[in-house]
Amino acid sequence: SGEPELVGDLAESWECEADDTVYVFHLKEDAAFANGEPITASDVKFSFEMAAASPYQVSYAGMIQSVEVRDEHTLNIGAYNNILPWAWSHIYIASQAAYEADPAAYATDPVESGAYTLENLDTATGNMTLKARSDYWGPAPAIENVNIRIINDSDTAYVALESGQIDVMSTSGSGATLLEKND
């Protein structure tokens, strides 16, 4: 029918309560961080609160009114906009224990919750290499290694894409217009 479908990754299932203003998420019980520690509802709450306080992620979490842990694998997220679950997929789930143990080191040595681990990070450029986790609790990623290259100049980025130096890039509508005629 052309309607997009929201599919859970960390959430095994969810439902809405209170006139669709409270989302109840049930987390997969086998989900674990790269260090083997389980991903809990407390970690998700912590991550959503960090995102709401971050100028870089507030657009994904700013409309959240409350996050409440029901039990180790269940949490409520109160929000007033039903498009929010789509935005929440952009929020990085952090290990609260690992972050609080050394917040400064967490940015360059994170404990990953997703399908990839940080293999290499060039702190001067922001370029990084991600490697697929062999112990990932979800579906195995189709790509083993991902190289992320930060190109600050949009003209240089377009040339790199058109010449095959990079495979994918994010662009605005006007940028897409520049590229649409190029096979």
Salt bridges, closest charged atoms under 4 A:
GLU15 OE2 - HIS26 NE2 2.99
GLU17 OE1 - ARG70 NH2 2.87
GLU49 OE2 - LYS45 NZ 3.48
ASP135 OD1 - ARG133 NE 2.97
GLU144 OE2 - LYS131 NZ 3.24
